[in-house]
Amino acid sequence: MSVPAEDLKEAFAAGVGAADPGAAVRAHLPPPPRGRLLVVGAGKAAAAMARAVEEFYPDSADLEGLVITRYGHGLPTRRIEVVEAAHPVPDEAGAAATERILRLLAGSRPDDLVLCLLSGGGSALLTAPDGLSLADLGGLTEALLRSGADIAEMNAVRKHLSRVKGGRLALAAAPAPVLALLVSDVTGDDPSVIASGPAAPDGSRYADAVAVLDRYRIDHGAARAVLEAGARGEREETPAAGDPRLVHVQNVVVASAQTALEAAAAALARSGWNAHVLSDSMTGEARTVAGVHAALVRQILAHRQPFERPCALLSGGETTVTVVGKGRGGRNGEFALALALELPDDAPVWWLAADTDGIDGSEDNAGALLGPEQRARLDRAAARDALRRNDSYDALRAIGALVVTGPTRTNVNDLRMILVG
């Protein structure tokens, strides 16, 4: 007889394994160019992607490069340098490494090929502020993270305050052709949103970025001054679709949330669960999304609709958290704790909500796993108070519900799985 908690752990491992960036990259690598192969990039999967590139090409290939990943996510490499920097708030290490990437690209030639390796986290790691200081950019990033803005909205702002985002890195690589390989951590797998689209045309404008600040009441004078100047036409816009300067640029998504969901669903099916993928692109406040999942679970428990028990419900995407308290925890912790408050303690239900990169927000856990054993230890009044303070981490730690994986060196967003026995 299967053990639900172990089934969830195995399914999560299967989902993360299916999004292995090395295997995904190798399947899309072209033959060596006539000239040099210049490898650049950023993201939580950047080191694993760079290692796969090194292994694919013979030592005789004229290959060099630099990629930036989060602290603790690096791997040993031989020909492509890996630099670690801060995430989610950029730091000097990321800024210095980005300047080195720009210097490397400045010497590109038409017979070279620029291979751009991008994954989630690249927006913070690949950083070259334009019009404001790194400290100002850090303060703006913190405000955006706390505001409840989704990733596309956040990146619309960041792209218009950068010399590399929103297609500008690809412009810096001219005249060499650019192949961008992307591990997607965003709903819809839009290359212009992944890592803020360094090699993709941008559909947002300065006016859109100003609207984000207005919508979320973000008071940041330095950023607003730059963005409003751009909206008045005083600054050059990011290159849009059809810009002839991007004609030699190609963006290819090599792994995504759907990849992980299908693998996790297959693992659960092998364990005897009737597995259903609900969506790979769920968004909204984490607590609201938890309420939607809870309503579906209650329908299954009461009426065996729309699915027969025992079943597994899976969803991907990226929720948001509007931070009003001073607690600890990320969006998966908020989802997991909110779901516990929506369901009866004795219901035969188990769930795991975790980020495939191994980091939920900025803590050391990937997310949380709860079943009847953990819920029996939960003080509901204390849990409601923890949610009010955005302190899901400590509440989940107290009941032994945290899932800690360490860095996975991939990132295809969140994976939520609910077992209904």
N, C-alpha and C positions, 0 to 999 in steps of 0.2 A: 504494500500500500504506500502511495506517495506521501511525502510530508510537504504540505503546502509551502511552508517557509523556505524549504530547500528547493522546491520547484521554482519559486520566484528568484532565488539567488542564481540558480542555473540558467534560467531564462535571461536574466540581466546580463550574465557573462556571455551568453550566446549572442545577445544583441550588440554588446560592445565588440565582441570578436568579429561579427559580420561587418562592422564599420572600421575594421583595421585599416588605417591609412596607407600602410606600406603596400598591402595587396591591391588596394584600390588604385593607388598611383601607378604601380607597375603595369597595370592593364591598359594604361593610356599614354605610355611614354613613346615618343617617336624615335626614329633613327637619329644618330648624332648628326648635327649640322655640319656644313663645310667648314665653318669657323668655330668659334668658341661656344660652349654651352654655359650660360650664366644663370645660376640658380639663386633666386631670392625668394623671400616669403616670410610669413608670420602666422602665428596661431598656436593653440595648444597641441596640435598634431604636427607642427612644423618639423620637429626633430625626427619623428618617425618617417615622415614623407621624404625628408632629405636623405636619410639613411637608405631608403628604398631606391632613390635616384642613384646614389653612389653604387649600390649593388648591381643596378641594371646596366650601367654603362661600363665598358672596359676601361682599364687604367690608362690605355692609350688615348682615350678621348680627352680633348682640351676642355676640362671642366673646372669651374671654380664658383664660389658663391658664399652667401651668408643668409641664414634664416634666424628669426627671433621667436623664442617660445617663453612660456611662463616659467618663473623660478620653480625648480624641482621637476620640470618636464623635459629636461634635456637628455640627450643620448650621445655616446661617443661617435664621432664621425672622423673621416680621414681627409676629405677634399672640400667639403662644405662646412664652413664654420657655423656652429650653433651658439647663439648668444641668449642668455636668460635675462628676462626683464619683468617688470611688475604688471600685474593684471588684477583687478579691472581698472585701476587708476594708473595712468602711465607714469614712468619715472625717467631719470636721466640715462639709465642704461639702454632703455628702449629708444630714446631720442638719439643717442650717440650711434647706436647700431643702424638706425634708419638713415642717418646722414652717410654712413659708410656704404649702405646699399645704393643710395643716390649717386655717390662717387663712382661706384662700380659700374652702374648703368650709363653714366655719362660717357664712358669709353666704348659703348657698343657700336657694332658695325653691321651692315646689311646682311652679311653672311653668318652672323651669330644667331643664336636662338636664346631668348630669355624665357626660362621656365620659372613661373611664379607659383609658389606653393602656399595656399591660403586655407585657413580653417578658423573656427570660432575662437575668439580672443584676439584676433588680428587687429581689431579696431584700436585696442589699447596698446598692443605691443609695437605695431608699426605706426610710429608717431612723429610727425614733423609739423608742429603748430605753425599756423599762418595768421599773423595779425595779432597774436596774443602770446603770453609767456607759457612755458610748460606748467608753472604753478597755477596760472589762471585756468589752463585746460584741465588740470587735475581737479580744481574746485568745481568746474562745470560738470565734469564727469560724475563726481560724487552727487551733485544735485540731480542730474539726470537719472542716476541709478535709484535714488530715493523717491523720484517723482511718480512712478507708475507708468512712465512712457514705455511703449514697446520698442523692440530693437530697431525697427525701420525708422521710427521717429527719432530715436537717439542718434542713429547713424546719419540721418538727414542733417542734423546739427553738426555732427563731427566732420562730415565730408566737406562742409563749407568753411571749416576752420583748419584745413590741412593742405599740405603740399603734396601728399601722396594718395589720399583717399579719393573716391569718386572718379576713378579713371586716370588720375594724375600720375600714378606710378607708371602706367603703361605709356603715357606721353613722355616720361623721362627716359624710357627705354628705347625710344626711336633713335636710329632707323631700323633696329633689329625687330623681327617678328616676335610676338609674345604669345606663349601658351600658358594660360592660368588653369591650374588644376585645383579644384575646390572641394573640401570636405564641409558639407553644409550643416550649420547649426541653426538655421532660420526657417520659419514656416514658409512654404512656397518655394524654397531653394532658389531664391532670386540672387544671381551673382552680384547684382549691384548692392545687395544688403550684406552678404557674407563678408566679414572683415571690413565692412564699409566700401566694398567694391573697388580696390586699388586698380584693377585692370578692366573694369566694366563701365559702360556708359551710365550716366546718372540721370534718373528721371526726376529728381528733386531739384528745387531751385532755392536761392537764398530766401525768398519769401516764405517757402515752406518751413525752413529752419526757424525763421522768426515766429511763425505760427505755433511751432512746438513750444518755444519759450513762453508764449502767451497762454497756450492751452494749459500748461502745467504750472503756470505762475512761477517760473524760474527767474529769479532776480540775479542776473549776472551782467554787470555793466560792461565789462571788457568784451565778452562774447556778443552781447547785443549790439554794441557799437559796430563791430566788424560785420555782423550779419545784416544789420540795417543798411550799412553802406553798400553791401552787395545787392540788396534788394532795390536800392536806388540806382543801380547800374554803375557804381563806382569801382567794382571789383569784377574780375573775370569769373564767369560761371564755370562750373564743372562741365566737361564734355558730355553732351547728350547723345542719345541714339542717332546714328547717321552721321556723326562727326567723322569727316574723312581721315582725321589723325588716328582713329582707332580701327582703320580698315584691316590692318595686319594683326589684330588682336583676337584671340579666341579664348572663351571661358568654357570650361567643362566641369560639371559637377560629378565627382567620382564616388561619393558616398553621401548618404542622407539619412534622415530619421526613418523613412520607409524601409531602408535597408535593415536597420536594427529591429524595427517592429516585426518585420516578416520573420526574421531569424528567431526572435523571442517567442513569437506565436507558434512557430514550428516546434520549439523546445517544449513549450507547455502542452502542445498537442501530443507529443511523444510521452508525456507524463500522464496523459489521460484527461486533460481538460479540453473542453470544447472552446477553442480560442477564436476571438473576434477582434480584429483591429478596427477601432471606432474612427480614428482619424490620425493623420500624421502632422496635423497643423492646428492643434487647439491653442487658443490664446485667451487672454482675459485675466482678471484677478485670480490668483491661486485659490482663494477661498470660494469664489464663485464657481470656478471649474470643479472644485471638490463637491459643491452642492449639486451640480449637474450629474456627476458620476454617482453620487449617493442616491439620487432619485431613480436612476436606472437600476442600481443594485436593489433598492427596495421593491421595485416592480418585479424584478426577477425572483426575489425571495417570496413575495406574496402571490404572484400569478404565473411564474415561469414564463414571463414575457419580457422582452422579445426573444430571449434565449433560454434554452433548457439548461438546467443544472446537471452536473457541475460545469461551470463555464469560467472562462477567463476573458476579461475586458482589457484591451490595451489601447493606449493613446500616446501620441507624441506631440511635439510642438513646444512652445515656450510661454509659460504664464508670466504674469508680472505681480509685483508686490508694491503697493504704495506704503512706504515706510513712514509711520507716525510715532513709533516708539523707539527705544534705545536698546532693544534686545539683540539677540544673535540668531542667525538662521537664514536660510534661503527659500526660494519659491517651492521647492519640493517638500521641505519641512513644513511649510505653511499648508500645502495641499494635504499632506499626510495627517497632520494634526486636525485640520478642519474636517476631514473625512471621518475621523474617529468620533467627532462630536455629532455627526449627522446619522450615525448608525447605532443600533442597539448593541450593548456590550456582548450579548450572548449570540449574536449572529455569526454563522459559519463563514466568515469573510476574512480574507487576508489581503494585504496590499503592499506594494513596493513602489515608491516614487523616488527617482534618482536621476541625477545628471550624468550622462554618459562620459563626461570628461573627468568624473570622480570628485568634482568640487561643486557643492550646492551653495551658491553665493560666494562667500569668502571664508567659509569655515573649513574644517578638515574632513567633513563627511560628504559623501555623494548624495545622500538623501536619507530615507527612513523606510523601515519595514515594520508593519504592525499586523498582529493577529490577535486572537482572543487572549493569549497570555499577556501581551503588552497592554491591551486595553483594560485588563483586570487590574492593572497597577495604576491606571490613569485616574487622576482626580479631575473630574470634568470642570469644576469651578476654577481650579488652578489652570487647566488647559485653556479655558476661555480667556482668562486673564493674560496668559502667555501670548495668545494671539493678539490681544489688544496692544500688547507691548512689543509685538514682532519678535518674540523670544521663543520660537519653536525649537531651537537647538537645545536649550537647557531643559525644556519640558520633555522632549523626546529622549534626551540622554538619561533623564531620571527614570524612565521606564525601560531602558535598554533597547531602544528602537532605532538608534542611529546605524546607518550603513556606511562603513568606511572601507574604501577600496584603494586609496592612494591614486596618484595620477594614472590615467589610462592611456594618455597620449593620443587620444582621438576626441572628437566632439561632434555628435550629431543631435545635440539638444537633449531634452528630457525624455525619459521612458517611464511611463506609469502603467502598472499592471495590477489588476484586482481579480482575485479568485473568489468565486461564489460557490460554496460547497452544497 
